[in-house]
Amino acid sequence: MPFTPEQQQSLLAQKGVGKTVLQRLQQMGLDDTAKLAAADVDDILQQGAALTGSTCWKNSPQAKAAIVAAVEWAKTQS
């Protein structure tokens, strides 16, 4: 089930997670807590780089921190 509006707001409140990160997760099909909680951070970063055509998703410590925060958040929601 896709994130509820409340879950979206909660996820956006996580450090480093903004609307663009949320949008990319949704584009990758990681749009519910169970899928996101089960996802591998490095795989998400790789997919993000492929989606954007930019290596910054793979190489940026900020991007990695945001994805780690999102996955950890999802684990607390399940």
N, CA, C and O atoms as a Tripos MOL2 file, in Angstrom:
@<TRIPOS>MOLECULE
protein
  312   311    78     0     0
PROTEIN
NO_CHARGES

@<TRIPOS>ATOM
      1 N           0.8440   -1.1720    0.0000 N.3       1 MET1
      2 CA          0.0000    0.0000    0.0000 C.3       1 MET1
      3 C           0.8940    1.2430    0.0000 C.2       1 MET1
      4 O           1.8110    1.3390    0.8160 O.2       1 MET1
      5 N           0.6440    2.1830   -0.8930 N.am      2 PRO2
      6 CA          1.4740    3.3930   -0.9520 C.3       2 PRO2
      7 C           1.4540    4.1500    0.3760 C.2       2 PRO2
      8 O           0.5320    4.0160    1.1800 O.2       2 PRO2
      9 N           2.5000    4.9470    0.5760 N.am      3 PHE3
     10 CA          2.5780    5.7490    1.7870 C.3       3 PHE3
     11 C           1.3080    6.5730    1.9520 C.2       3 PHE3
     12 O           0.7970    7.1440    0.9890 O.2       3 PHE3
     13 N           0.8100    6.6280    3.1670 N.am      4 THR4
     14 CA         -0.3120    7.5170    3.4700 C.3       4 THR4
     15 C           0.2310    8.9430    3.5460 C.2       4 THR4
     16 O           1.4400    9.1340    3.6800 O.2       4 THR4
     17 N          -0.6410    9.9390    3.4630 N.am      5 PRO5
     18 CA         -0.1540   11.3200    3.6270 C.3       5 PRO5
     19 C           0.5790   11.5190    4.9580 C.2       5 PRO5
     20 O           1.5550   12.2660    5.0260 O.2       5 PRO5
     21 N           0.1110   10.8530    6.0060 N.am      6 GLU6
     22 CA          0.7670   10.9650    7.3080 C.3       6 GLU6
     23 C           2.1660   10.3440    7.2710 C.2       6 GLU6
     24 O           3.1120   10.8930    7.8370 O.2       6 GLU6
     25 N           2.2870    9.1930    6.5990 N.am      7 GLN7
     26 CA          3.5980    8.5550    6.4770 C.3       7 GLN7
     27 C           4.5430    9.4210    5.6490 C.2       7 GLN7
     28 O           5.7260    9.5380    5.9690 O.2       7 GLN7
     29 N           4.0190   10.0240    4.5900 N.am      8 GLN8
     30 CA          4.8560   10.9040    3.7760 C.3       8 GLN8
     31 C           5.4020   12.0470    4.6180 C.2       8 GLN8
     32 O           6.5890   12.3640    4.5360 O.2       8 GLN8
     33 N           4.5500   12.6700    5.4260 N.am      9 GLN9
     34 CA          4.9920   13.7750    6.2740 C.3       9 GLN9
     35 C           6.0220   13.2980    7.2960 C.2       9 GLN9
     36 O           7.0030   13.9910    7.5650 O.2       9 GLN9
     37 N           5.7950   12.1220    7.8590 N.am     10 SER10
     38 CA          6.7270   11.5630    8.8320 C.3      10 SER10
     39 C           8.0730   11.2670    8.1800 C.2      10 SER10
     40 O           9.1240   11.5520    8.7550 O.2      10 SER10
     41 N           8.0370   10.6990    6.9890 N.am     11 LEU11
     42 CA          9.2740   10.3940    6.2670 C.3      11 LEU11
     43 C          10.0120   11.6770    5.9040 C.2      11 LEU11
     44 O          11.2350   11.7520    6.0300 O.2      11 LEU11
     45 N           9.2750   12.6790    5.4570 N.am     12 LEU12
     46 CA          9.8980   13.9560    5.1020 C.3      12 LEU12
     47 C          10.5220   14.6520    6.3110 C.2      12 LEU12
     48 O          11.3850   15.5160    6.1530 O.2      12 LEU12
     49 N          10.0960   14.2870    7.4940 N.am     13 ALA13
     50 CA         10.6570   14.8750    8.7160 C.3      13 ALA13
     51 C          12.0040   14.2580    9.0870 C.2      13 ALA13
     52 O          12.6900   14.7550    9.9800 O.2      13 ALA13
     53 N          12.3840   13.1750    8.4030 N.am     14 GLN14
     54 CA         13.6640   12.5250    8.6900 C.3      14 GLN14
     55 C          14.7990   13.3660    8.1170 C.2      14 GLN14
     56 O          14.6650   13.9580    7.0460 O.2      14 GLN14
     57 N          15.9020   13.4120    8.8290 N.am     15 LYS15
     58 CA         17.0440   14.2310    8.4160 C.3      15 LYS15
     59 C          17.5320   13.8280    7.0270 C.2      15 LYS15
     60 O          17.8500   12.6650    6.7760 O.2      15 LYS15
     61 N          17.5840   14.8120    6.1340 N.am     16 GLY16
     62 CA         18.0970   14.5880    4.7910 C.3      16 GLY16
     63 C          17.0620   14.1450    3.7760 C.2      16 GLY16
     64 O          17.3320   14.1550    2.5760 O.2      16 GLY16
     65 N          15.8810   13.7550    4.2360 N.am     17 VAL17
     66 CA         14.8490   13.2730    3.3190 C.3      17 VAL17
     67 C          13.9640   14.4470    2.9270 C.2      17 VAL17
     68 O          13.2790   15.0430    3.7590 O.2      17 VAL17
     69 N          13.9970   14.7600    1.6460 N.am     18 GLY18
     70 CA         13.1640   15.8340    1.1180 C.3      18 GLY18
     71 C          12.2140   15.2960    0.0640 C.2      18 GLY18
     72 O          12.1140   14.0890   -0.1570 O.2      18 GLY18
     73 N          11.5240   16.2160   -0.5740 N.am     19 LYS19
     74 CA         10.5250   15.8140   -1.5730 C.3      19 LYS19
     75 C          11.1540   15.0640   -2.7430 C.2      19 LYS19
     76 O          10.5480   14.1410   -3.2850 O.2      19 LYS19
     77 N          12.3580   15.4530   -3.1330 N.am     20 THR20
     78 CA         13.0100   14.7730   -4.2540 C.3      20 THR20
     79 C          13.3690   13.3390   -3.8850 C.2      20 THR20
     80 O          13.1730   12.4270   -4.6890 O.2      20 THR20
     81 N          13.8850   13.1320   -2.6930 N.am     21 VAL21
     82 CA         14.2080   11.7710   -2.2460 C.3      21 VAL21
     83 C          12.9350   10.9340   -2.2030 C.2      21 VAL21
     84 O          12.9260    9.7970   -2.6730 O.2      21 VAL21
     85 N          11.8680   11.4840   -1.6450 N.am     22 LEU22
     86 CA         10.5910   10.7710   -1.5940 C.3      22 LEU22
     87 C          10.1130   10.4200   -2.9980 C.2      22 LEU22
     88 O           9.6710    9.2980   -3.2430 O.2      22 LEU22
     89 N          10.2000   11.3690   -3.9140 N.am     23 GLN23
     90 CA          9.7810   11.1340   -5.2970 C.3      23 GLN23
     91 C          10.6130   10.0230   -5.9390 C.2      23 GLN23
     92 O          10.0610    9.1580   -6.6200 O.2      23 GLN23
     93 N          11.9120   10.0350   -5.7350 N.am     24 ARG24
     94 CA         12.7760    8.9870   -6.3100 C.3      24 ARG24
     95 C          12.4290    7.6170   -5.7290 C.2      24 ARG24
     96 O          12.3720    6.6320   -6.4640 O.2      24 ARG24
     97 N          12.1980    7.5470   -4.4250 N.am     25 LEU25
     98 CA         11.8100    6.2680   -3.8170 C.3      25 LEU25
     99 C          10.5210    5.7570   -4.4530 C.2      25 LEU25
    100 O          10.4000    4.5670   -4.7450 O.2      25 LEU25
    101 N           9.5700    6.6460   -4.6650 N.am     26 GLN26
    102 CA          8.3060    6.2530   -5.2850 C.3      26 GLN26
    103 C           8.5310    5.7880   -6.7230 C.2      26 GLN26
    104 O           7.9060    4.8230   -7.1630 O.2      26 GLN26
    105 N           9.4110    6.4590   -7.4550 N.am     27 GLN27
    106 CA          9.7180    6.0520   -8.8270 C.3      27 GLN27
    107 C          10.3490    4.6630   -8.8710 C.2      27 GLN27
    108 O          10.1730    3.9260   -9.8410 O.2      27 GLN27
    109 N          11.0790    4.3100   -7.8210 N.am     28 MET28
    110 CA         11.7230    2.9980   -7.7470 C.3      28 MET28
    111 C          10.7670    1.9170   -7.2620 C.2      28 MET28
    112 O          11.1480    0.7500   -7.1710 O.2      28 MET28
    113 N           9.5350    2.2920   -6.9500 N.am     29 GLY29
    114 CA          8.5710    1.3160   -6.4480 C.3      29 GLY29
    115 C           8.6870    1.0790   -4.9550 C.2      29 GLY29
    116 O           8.0620    0.1650   -4.4170 O.2      29 GLY29
    117 N           9.4840    1.8980   -4.2840 N.am     30 LEU30
    118 CA          9.6540    1.7740   -2.8300 C.3      30 LEU30
    119 C           8.6990    2.7540   -2.1560 C.2      30 LEU30
    120 O           9.1080    3.6610   -1.4310 O.2      30 LEU30
    121 N           7.4160    2.5380   -2.4210 N.am     31 ASP31
    122 CA          6.4060    3.5030   -1.9890 C.3      31 ASP31
    123 C           5.5320    2.9840   -0.8560 C.2      31 ASP31
    124 O           4.4440    3.5050   -0.6090 O.2      31 ASP31
    125 N           6.0170    1.9530   -0.1700 N.am     32 ASP32
    126 CA          5.3370    1.5340    1.0590 C.3      32 ASP32
    127 C           6.3840    1.1030    2.0750 C.2      32 ASP32
    128 O           7.5230    0.7950    1.7230 O.2      32 ASP32
    129 N           5.9860    1.0880    3.3280 N.am     33 THR33
    130 CA          6.9590    0.8670    4.4000 C.3      33 THR33
    131 C           7.6020   -0.5110    4.3400 C.2      33 THR33
    132 O           8.7960   -0.6450    4.6050 O.2      33 THR33
    133 N           6.8320   -1.5330    3.9960 N.am     34 ALA34
    134 CA          7.3960   -2.8870    3.9610 C.3      34 ALA34
    135 C           8.4750   -3.0070    2.8890 C.2      34 ALA34
    136 O           9.5400   -3.5690    3.1420 O.2      34 ALA34
    137 N           8.2060   -2.4840    1.7010 N.am     35 LYS35
    138 CA          9.1980   -2.5420    0.6150 C.3      35 LYS35
    139 C          10.4420   -1.7400    0.9750 C.2      35 LYS35
    140 O          11.5670   -2.1900    0.7600 O.2      35 LYS35
    141 N          10.2280   -0.5570    1.5190 N.am     36 LEU36
    142 CA         11.3600    0.2930    1.8660 C.3      36 LEU36
    143 C          12.1810   -0.3210    2.9980 C.2      36 LEU36
    144 O          13.4100   -0.2710    2.9670 O.2      36 LEU36
    145 N          11.5180   -0.8940    3.9840 N.am     37 ALA37
    146 CA         12.2180   -1.5160    5.1150 C.3      37 ALA37
    147 C          13.0700   -2.6960    4.6650 C.2      37 ALA37
    148 O          14.1200   -2.9640    5.2480 O.2      37 ALA37
    149 N          12.6200   -3.4000    3.6300 N.am     38 ALA38
    150 CA         13.3350   -4.5800    3.1430 C.3      38 ALA38
    151 C          14.4090   -4.2400    2.1130 C.2      38 ALA38
    152 O          15.1870   -5.1080    1.7180 O.2      38 ALA38
    153 N          14.4530   -2.9980    1.6840 N.am     39 ALA39
    154 CA         15.3650   -2.6030    0.6120 C.3      39 ALA39
    155 C          16.7950   -2.4570    1.1190 C.2      39 ALA39
    156 O          17.0300   -2.1600    2.2910 O.2      39 ALA39
    157 N          17.7410   -2.6720    0.2120 N.am     40 ASP40
    158 CA         19.1630   -2.5200    0.5010 C.3      40 ASP40
    159 C          19.5950   -1.0980    0.1400 C.2      40 ASP40
    160 O          19.3290   -0.6280   -0.9660 O.2      40 ASP40
    161 N          20.2460   -0.4310    1.0510 N.am     41 VAL41
    162 CA         20.6520    0.9620    0.8490 C.3      41 VAL41
    163 C          21.4960    1.1140   -0.4120 C.2      41 VAL41
    164 O          21.2490    2.0160   -1.2130 O.2      41 VAL41
    165 N          22.4860    0.2470   -0.6000 N.am     42 ASP42
    166 CA         23.3560    0.3620   -1.7770 C.3      42 ASP42
    167 C          22.5820    0.1560   -3.0720 C.2      42 ASP42
    168 O          22.8620    0.8210   -4.0700 O.2      42 ASP42
    169 N          21.6070   -0.7590   -3.0710 N.am     43 ASP43
    170 CA         20.7720   -0.9580   -4.2590 C.3      43 ASP43
    171 C          19.9520    0.2900   -4.5630 C.2      43 ASP43
    172 O          19.8120    0.6830   -5.7210 O.2      43 ASP43
    173 N          19.4110    0.9100   -3.5200 N.am     44 ILE44
    174 CA         18.6280    2.1330   -3.7150 C.3      44 ILE44
    175 C          19.5070    3.2250   -4.3100 C.2      44 ILE44
    176 O          19.0910    3.9230   -5.2350 O.2      44 ILE44
    177 N          20.7120    3.3750   -3.7860 N.am     45 LEU45
    178 CA         21.6250    4.3980   -4.2980 C.3      45 LEU45
    179 C          21.9870    4.1270   -5.7550 C.2      45 LEU45
    180 O          22.0730    5.0550   -6.5600 O.2      45 LEU45
    181 N          22.1980    2.8620   -6.0930 N.am     46 GLN46
    182 CA         22.5100    2.4830   -7.4770 C.3      46 GLN46
    183 C          21.3350    2.8170   -8.3980 C.2      46 GLN46
    184 O          21.5230    3.3790   -9.4770 O.2      46 GLN46
    185 N          20.1290    2.4690   -7.9640 N.am     47 GLN47
    186 CA         18.9360    2.7680   -8.7620 C.3      47 GLN47
    187 C          18.7340    4.2750   -8.9000 C.2      47 GLN47
    188 O          18.3490    4.7600   -9.9630 O.2      47 GLN47
    189 N          18.9950    5.0080   -7.8250 N.am     48 GLY48
    190 CA         18.8670    6.4630   -7.8730 C.3      48 GLY48
    191 C          19.8220    7.0700   -8.8820 C.2      48 GLY48
    192 O          19.4630    7.9920   -9.6130 O.2      48 GLY48
    193 N          21.0410    6.5500   -8.9190 N.am     49 ALA49
    194 CA         22.0260    7.0300   -9.8900 C.3      49 ALA49
    195 C          21.5640    6.7260  -11.3110 C.2      49 ALA49
    196 O          21.7140    7.5580  -12.2060 O.2      49 ALA49
    197 N          21.0040    5.5370  -11.5180 N.am     50 ALA50
    198 CA         20.5190    5.1650  -12.8470 C.3      50 ALA50
    199 C          19.3280    6.0330  -13.2580 C.2      50 ALA50
    200 O          19.2320    6.4560  -14.4100 O.2      50 ALA50
    201 N          18.4310    6.2940  -12.3240 N.am     51 LEU51
    202 CA         17.2530    7.1170  -12.6160 C.3      51 LEU51
    203 C          17.6250    8.5350  -13.0150 C.2      51 LEU51
    204 O          17.0460    9.1010  -13.9420 O.2      51 LEU51
    205 N          18.5890    9.0990  -12.3140 N.am     52 THR52
    206 CA         18.9350   10.5010  -12.5320 C.3      52 THR52
    207 C          20.0410   10.6890  -13.5600 C.2      52 THR52
    208 O          20.2540   11.7960  -14.0530 O.2      52 THR52
    209 N          20.7400    9.6130  -13.8800 N.am     53 GLY53
    210 CA         21.8710    9.7400  -14.7850 C.3      53 GLY53
    211 C          23.0360   10.4650  -14.1280 C.2      53 GLY53
    212 O          23.8920   11.0290  -14.8110 O.2      53 GLY53
    213 N          23.0640   10.4490  -12.8060 N.am     54 SER54
    214 CA         24.0860   11.1710  -12.0540 C.3      54 SER54
    215 C          24.7080   10.2500  -11.0110 C.2      54 SER54
    216 O          24.0060    9.5030  -10.3300 O.2      54 SER54
    217 N          26.0160   10.3120  -10.8960 N.am     55 THR55
    218 CA         26.6920    9.4630   -9.9160 C.3      55 THR55
    219 C          26.5740   10.0060   -8.5020 C.2      55 THR55
    220 O          26.9730    9.3380   -7.5480 O.2      55 THR55
    221 N          26.0310   11.2090   -8.3530 N.am     56 CYS56
    222 CA         25.9780   11.7930   -7.0040 C.3      56 CYS56
    223 C          25.1580   10.9300   -6.0460 C.2      56 CYS56
    224 O          25.4100   10.9380   -4.8410 O.2      56 CYS56
    225 N          24.1880   10.1920   -6.5620 N.am     57 TRP57
    226 CA         23.4100    9.3110   -5.6840 C.3      57 TRP57
    227 C          24.3050    8.2360   -5.0810 C.2      57 TRP57
    228 O          24.1280    7.8590   -3.9230 O.2      57 TRP57
    229 N          25.2560    7.7450   -5.8500 N.am     58 LYS58
    230 CA         26.1480    6.6950   -5.3390 C.3      58 LYS58
    231 C          27.2740    7.2650   -4.4900 C.2      58 LYS58
    232 O          27.7120    6.6290   -3.5320 O.2      58 LYS58
    233 N          27.7430    8.4550   -4.8310 N.am     59 ASN59
    234 CA         28.9610    8.9880   -4.2300 C.3      59 ASN59
    235 C          28.7420    9.9780   -3.0920 C.2      59 ASN59
    236 O          29.6680   10.2670   -2.3350 O.2      59 ASN59
    237 N          27.5490   10.4890   -2.9690 N.am     60 SER60
    238 CA         27.2980   11.5350   -1.9850 C.3      60 SER60
    239 C          27.0220   10.9750   -0.5930 C.2      60 SER60
    240 O          26.1210   10.1530   -0.4240 O.2      60 SER60
    241 N          27.7870   11.4100    0.4010 N.am     61 PRO61
    242 CA         27.4910   10.9810    1.7740 C.3      61 PRO61
    243 C          26.1120   11.4560    2.2290 C.2      61 PRO61
    244 O          25.4540   10.7870    3.0250 O.2      61 PRO61
    245 N          25.6740   12.6150    1.7210 N.am     62 GLN62
    246 CA         24.3570   13.1300    2.0840 C.3      62 GLN62
    247 C          23.2530   12.2380    1.5260 C.2      62 GLN62
    248 O          22.2700   11.9610    2.2130 O.2      62 GLN62
    249 N          23.4120   11.7890    0.2840 N.am     63 ALA63
    250 CA         22.4100   10.9020   -0.3140 C.3      63 ALA63
    251 C          22.3430    9.5920    0.4600 C.2      63 ALA63
    252 O          21.2590    9.0890    0.7530 O.2      63 ALA63
    253 N          23.5070    9.0470    0.7880 N.am     64 LYS64
    254 CA         23.5220    7.7930    1.5430 C.3      64 LYS64
    255 C          22.8760    7.9750    2.9090 C.2      64 LYS64
    256 O          22.0990    7.1250    3.3440 O.2      64 LYS64
    257 N          23.1860    9.0710    3.5850 N.am     65 ALA65
    258 CA         22.6040    9.3260    4.9060 C.3      65 ALA65
    259 C          21.0860    9.4500    4.8160 C.2      65 ALA65
    260 O          20.3690    8.9580    5.6880 O.2      65 ALA65
    261 N          20.5960   10.1020    3.7690 N.am     66 ALA66
    262 CA         19.1500   10.2610    3.5960 C.3      66 ALA66
    263 C          18.4800    8.9140    3.3690 C.2      66 ALA66
    264 O          17.4130    8.6510    3.9240 O.2      66 ALA66
    265 N          19.0930    8.0610    2.5580 N.am     67 ILE67
    266 CA         18.5040    6.7480    2.2740 C.3      67 ILE67
    267 C          18.5770    5.8570    3.5090 C.2      67 ILE67
    268 O          17.6310    5.1260    3.7980 O.2      67 ILE67
    269 N          19.6830    5.9090    4.2350 N.am     68 VAL68
    270 CA         19.7810    5.1440    5.4870 C.3      68 VAL68
    271 C          18.6710    5.5900    6.4370 C.2      68 VAL68
    272 O          18.0100    4.7560    7.0550 O.2      68 VAL68
    273 N          18.4660    6.8990    6.5540 N.am     69 ALA69
    274 CA         17.4190    7.4240    7.4380 C.3      69 ALA69
    275 C          16.0410    6.9480    6.9840 C.2      69 ALA69
    276 O          15.2030    6.5900    7.8120 O.2      69 ALA69
    277 N          15.8050    6.9430    5.6700 N.am     70 ALA70
    278 CA         14.5080    6.5110    5.1430 C.3      70 ALA70
    279 C          14.2610    5.0320    5.4230 C.2      70 ALA70
    280 O          13.1630    4.6510    5.8290 O.2      70 ALA70
    281 N          15.2720    4.2020    5.2080 N.am     71 VAL71
    282 CA         15.1260    2.7610    5.4450 C.3      71 VAL71
    283 C          14.9280    2.4950    6.9380 C.2      71 VAL71
    284 O          14.0790    1.6870    7.3140 O.2      71 VAL71
    285 N          15.6950    3.1570    7.7790 N.am     72 GLU72
    286 CA         15.5360    2.9850    9.2300 C.3      72 GLU72
    287 C          14.1480    3.4360    9.6800 C.2      72 GLU72
    288 O          13.5170    2.7910   10.5170 O.2      72 GLU72
    289 N          13.6850    4.5430    9.1200 N.am     73 TRP73
    290 CA         12.3320    5.0220    9.4240 C.3      73 TRP73
    291 C          11.3080    3.9500    9.0590 C.2      73 TRP73
    292 O          10.4130    3.6430    9.8470 O.2      73 TRP73
    293 N          11.4460    3.3810    7.8560 N.am     74 ALA74
    294 CA         10.4900    2.3660    7.3940 C.3      74 ALA74
    295 C          10.4770    1.1570    8.3220 C.2      74 ALA74
    296 O           9.4220    0.5740    8.5720 O.2      74 ALA74
    297 N          11.6300    0.7860    8.8250 N.am     75 LYS75
    298 CA         11.7070   -0.3670    9.7330 C.3      75 LYS75
    299 C          10.9310   -0.1140   11.0220 C.2      75 LYS75
    300 O          10.4180   -1.0560   11.6280 O.2      75 LYS75
    301 N          10.8400    1.1240   11.4410 N.am     76 THR76
    302 CA         10.0890    1.4370   12.6620 C.3      76 THR76
    303 C           8.5890    1.5200   12.4050 C.2      76 THR76
    304 O           7.7960    1.5270   13.3470 O.2      76 THR76
    305 N           8.2010    1.5830   11.1440 N.am     77 GLN77
    306 CA          6.7870    1.7250   10.7890 C.3      77 GLN77
    307 C           6.0780    0.3920   10.6280 C.2      77 GLN77
    308 O           4.8520    0.3270   10.7150 O.2      77 GLN77
    309 N           6.8300   -0.6620   10.3950 N.am     78 SER78
    310 CA          6.2280   -1.9630   10.0780 C.3      78 SER78
    311 C           5.6800   -2.6550   11.3040 C.2      78 SER78
    312 O           5.1430   -3.7570   11.2030 O.2      78 SER78
@<TRIPOS>BOND
     1     1     2 1
     2     2     3 1
     3     3     4 2
     4     3     5 am
     5     5     6 1
     6     6     7 1
     7     7     8 2
     8     7     9 am
     9     9    10 1
    10    10    11 1
    11    11    12 2
    12    11    13 am
    13    13    14 1
    14    14    15 1
    15    15    16 2
    16    15    17 am
    17    17    18 1
    18    18    19 1
    19    19    20 2
    20    19    21 am
    21    21    22 1
    22    22    23 1
    23    23    24 2
    24    23    25 am
    25    25    26 1
    26    26    27 1
    27    27    28 2
    28    27    29 am
    29    29    30 1
    30    30    31 1
    31    31    32 2
    32    31    33 am
    33    33    34 1
    34    34    35 1
    35    35    36 2
    36    35    37 am
    37    37    38 1
    38    38    39 1
    39    39    40 2
    40    39    41 am
    41    41    42 1
    42    42    43 1
    43    43    44 2
    44    43    45 am
    45    45    46 1
    46    46    47 1
    47    47    48 2
    48    47    49 am
    49    49    50 1
    50    50    51 1
    51    51    52 2
    52    51    53 am
    53    53    54 1
    54    54    55 1
    55    55    56 2
    56    55    57 am
    57    57    58 1
    58    58    59 1
    59    59    60 2
    60    59    61 am
    61    61    62 1
    62    62    63 1
    63    63    64 2
    64    63    65 am
    65    65    66 1
    66    66    67 1
    67    67    68 2
    68    67    69 am
    69    69    70 1
    70    70    71 1
    71    71    72 2
    72    71    73 am
    73    73    74 1
    74    74    75 1
    75    75    76 2
    76    75    77 am
    77    77    78 1
    78    78    79 1
    79    79    80 2
    80    79    81 am
    81    81    82 1
    82    82    83 1
    83    83    84 2
    84    83    85 am
    85    85    86 1
    86    86    87 1
    87    87    88 2
    88    87    89 am
    89    89    90 1
    90    90    91 1
    91    91    92 2
    92    91    93 am
    93    93    94 1
    94    94    95 1
    95    95    96 2
    96    95    97 am
    97    97    98 1
    98    98    99 1
    99    99   100 2
   100    99   101 am
   101   101   102 1
   102   102   103 1
   103   103   104 2
   104   103   105 am
   105   105   106 1
   106   106   107 1
   107   107   108 2
   108   107   109 am
   109   109   110 1
   110   110   111 1
   111   111   112 2
   112   111   113 am
   113   113   114 1
   114   114   115 1
   115   115   116 2
   116   115   117 am
   117   117   118 1
   118   118   119 1
   119   119   120 2
   120   119   121 am
   121   121   122 1
   122   122   123 1
   123   123   124 2
   124   123   125 am
   125   125   126 1
   126   126   127 1
   127   127   128 2
   128   127   129 am
   129   129   130 1
   130   130   131 1
   131   131   132 2
   132   131   133 am
   133   133   134 1
   134   134   135 1
   135   135   136 2
   136   135   137 am
   137   137   138 1
   138   138   139 1
   139   139   140 2
   140   139   141 am
   141   141   142 1
   142   142   143 1
   143   143   144 2
   144   143   145 am
   145   145   146 1
   146   146   147 1
   147   147   148 2
   148   147   149 am
   149   149   150 1
   150   150   151 1
   151   151   152 2
   152   151   153 am
   153   153   154 1
   154   154   155 1
   155   155   156 2
   156   155   157 am
   157   157   158 1
   158   158   159 1
   159   159   160 2
   160   159   161 am
   161   161   162 1
   162   162   163 1
   163   163   164 2
   164   163   165 am
   165   165   166 1
   166   166   167 1
   167   167   168 2
   168   167   169 am
   169   169   170 1
   170   170   171 1
   171   171   172 2
   172   171   173 am
   173   173   174 1
   174   174   175 1
   175   175   176 2
   176   175   177 am
   177   177   178 1
   178   178   179 1
   179   179   180 2
   180   179   181 am
   181   181   182 1
   182   182   183 1
   183   183   184 2
   184   183   185 am
   185   185   186 1
   186   186   187 1
   187   187   188 2
   188   187   189 am
   189   189   190 1
   190   190   191 1
   191   191   192 2
   192   191   193 am
   193   193   194 1
   194   194   195 1
   195   195   196 2
   196   195   197 am
   197   197   198 1
   198   198   199 1
   199   199   200 2
   200   199   201 am
   201   201   202 1
   202   202   203 1
   203   203   204 2
   204   203   205 am
   205   205   206 1
   206   206   207 1
   207   207   208 2
   208   207   209 am
   209   209   210 1
   210   210   211 1
   211   211   212 2
   212   211   213 am
   213   213   214 1
   214   214   215 1
   215   215   216 2
   216   215   217 am
   217   217   218 1
   218   218   219 1
   219   219   220 2
   220   219   221 am
   221   221   222 1
   222   222   223 1
   223   223   224 2
   224   223   225 am
   225   225   226 1
   226   226   227 1
   227   227   228 2
   228   227   229 am
   229   229   230 1
   230   230   231 1
   231   231   232 2
   232   231   233 am
   233   233   234 1
   234   234   235 1
   235   235   236 2
   236   235   237 am
   237   237   238 1
   238   238   239 1
   239   239   240 2
   240   239   241 am
   241   241   242 1
   242   242   243 1
   243   243   244 2
   244   243   245 am
   245   245   246 1
   246   246   247 1
   247   247   248 2
   248   247   249 am
   249   249   250 1
   250   250   251 1
   251   251   252 2
   252   251   253 am
   253   253   254 1
   254   254   255 1
   255   255   256 2
   256   255   257 am
   257   257   258 1
   258   258   259 1
   259   259   260 2
   260   259   261 am
   261   261   262 1
   262   262   263 1
   263   263   264 2
   264   263   265 am
   265   265   266 1
   266   266   267 1
   267   267   268 2
   268   267   269 am
   269   269   270 1
   270   270   271 1
   271   271   272 2
   272   271   273 am
   273   273   274 1
   274   274   275 1
   275   275   276 2
   276   275   277 am
   277   277   278 1
   278   278   279 1
   279   279   280 2
   280   279   281 am
   281   281   282 1
   282   282   283 1
   283   283   284 2
   284   283   285 am
   285   285   286 1
   286   286   287 1
   287   287   288 2
   288   287   289 am
   289   289   290 1
   290   290   291 1
   291   291   292 2
   292   291   293 am
   293   293   294 1
   294   294   295 1
   295   295   296 2
   296   295   297 am
   297   297   298 1
   298   298   299 1
   299   299   300 2
   300   299   301 am
   301   301   302 1
   302   302   303 1
   303   303   304 2
   304   303   305 am
   305   305   306 1
   306   306   307 1
   307   307   308 2
   308   307   309 am
   309   309   310 1
   310   310   311 1
   311   311   312 2
@<TRIPOS>SUBSTRUCTURE
     1 MET1         2 RESIDUE 1 A MET
     2 PRO2         6 RESIDUE 1 A PRO
     3 PHE3        10 RESIDUE 1 A PHE
     4 THR4        14 RESIDUE 1 A THR
     5 PRO5        18 RESIDUE 1 A PRO
     6 GLU6        22 RESIDUE 1 A GLU
     7 GLN7        26 RESIDUE 1 A GLN
     8 GLN8        30 RESIDUE 1 A GLN
     9 GLN9        34 RESIDUE 1 A GLN
    10 SER10       38 RESIDUE 1 A SER
    11 LEU11       42 RESIDUE 1 A LEU
    12 LEU12       46 RESIDUE 1 A LEU
    13 ALA13       50 RESIDUE 1 A ALA
    14 GLN14       54 RESIDUE 1 A GLN
    15 LYS15       58 RESIDUE 1 A LYS
    16 GLY16       62 RESIDUE 1 A GLY
    17 VAL17       66 RESIDUE 1 A VAL
    18 GLY18       70 RESIDUE 1 A GLY
    19 LYS19       74 RESIDUE 1 A LYS
    20 THR20       78 RESIDUE 1 A THR
    21 VAL21       82 RESIDUE 1 A VAL
    22 LEU22       86 RESIDUE 1 A LEU
    23 GLN23       90 RESIDUE 1 A GLN
    24 ARG24       94 RESIDUE 1 A ARG
    25 LEU25       98 RESIDUE 1 A LEU
    26 GLN26      102 RESIDUE 1 A GLN
    27 GLN27      106 RESIDUE 1 A GLN
    28 MET28      110 RESIDUE 1 A MET
    29 GLY29      114 RESIDUE 1 A GLY
    30 LEU30      118 RESIDUE 1 A LEU
    31 ASP31      122 RESIDUE 1 A ASP
    32 ASP32      126 RESIDUE 1 A ASP
    33 THR33      130 RESIDUE 1 A THR
    34 ALA34      134 RESIDUE 1 A ALA
    35 LYS35      138 RESIDUE 1 A LYS
    36 LEU36      142 RESIDUE 1 A LEU
    37 ALA37      146 RESIDUE 1 A ALA
    38 ALA38      150 RESIDUE 1 A ALA
    39 ALA39      154 RESIDUE 1 A ALA
    40 ASP40      158 RESIDUE 1 A ASP
    41 VAL41      162 RESIDUE 1 A VAL
    42 ASP42      166 RESIDUE 1 A ASP
    43 ASP43      170 RESIDUE 1 A ASP
    44 ILE44      174 RESIDUE 1 A ILE
    45 LEU45      178 RESIDUE 1 A LEU
    46 GLN46      182 RESIDUE 1 A GLN
    47 GLN47      186 RESIDUE 1 A GLN
    48 GLY48      190 RESIDUE 1 A GLY
    49 ALA49      194 RESIDUE 1 A ALA
    50 ALA50      198 RESIDUE 1 A ALA
    51 LEU51      202 RESIDUE 1 A LEU
    52 THR52      206 RESIDUE 1 A THR
    53 GLY53      210 RESIDUE 1 A GLY
    54 SER54      214 RESIDUE 1 A SER
    55 THR55      218 RESIDUE 1 A THR
    56 CYS56      222 RESIDUE 1 A CYS
    57 TRP57      226 RESIDUE 1 A TRP
    58 LYS58      230 RESIDUE 1 A LYS
    59 ASN59      234 RESIDUE 1 A ASN
    60 SER60      238 RESIDUE 1 A SER
    61 PRO61      242 RESIDUE 1 A PRO
    62 GLN62      246 RESIDUE 1 A GLN
    63 ALA63      250 RESIDUE 1 A ALA
    64 LYS64      254 RESIDUE 1 A LYS
    65 ALA65      258 RESIDUE 1 A ALA
    66 ALA66      262 RESIDUE 1 A ALA
    67 ILE67      266 RESIDUE 1 A ILE
    68 VAL68      270 RESIDUE 1 A VAL
    69 ALA69      274 RESIDUE 1 A ALA
    70 ALA70      278 RESIDUE 1 A ALA
    71 VAL71      282 RESIDUE 1 A VAL
    72 GLU72      286 RESIDUE 1 A GLU
    73 TRP73      290 RESIDUE 1 A TRP
    74 ALA74      294 RESIDUE 1 A ALA
    75 LYS75      298 RESIDUE 1 A LYS
    76 THR76      302 RESIDUE 1 A THR
    77 GLN77      306 RESIDUE 1 A GLN
    78 SER78      310 RESIDUE 1 A SER
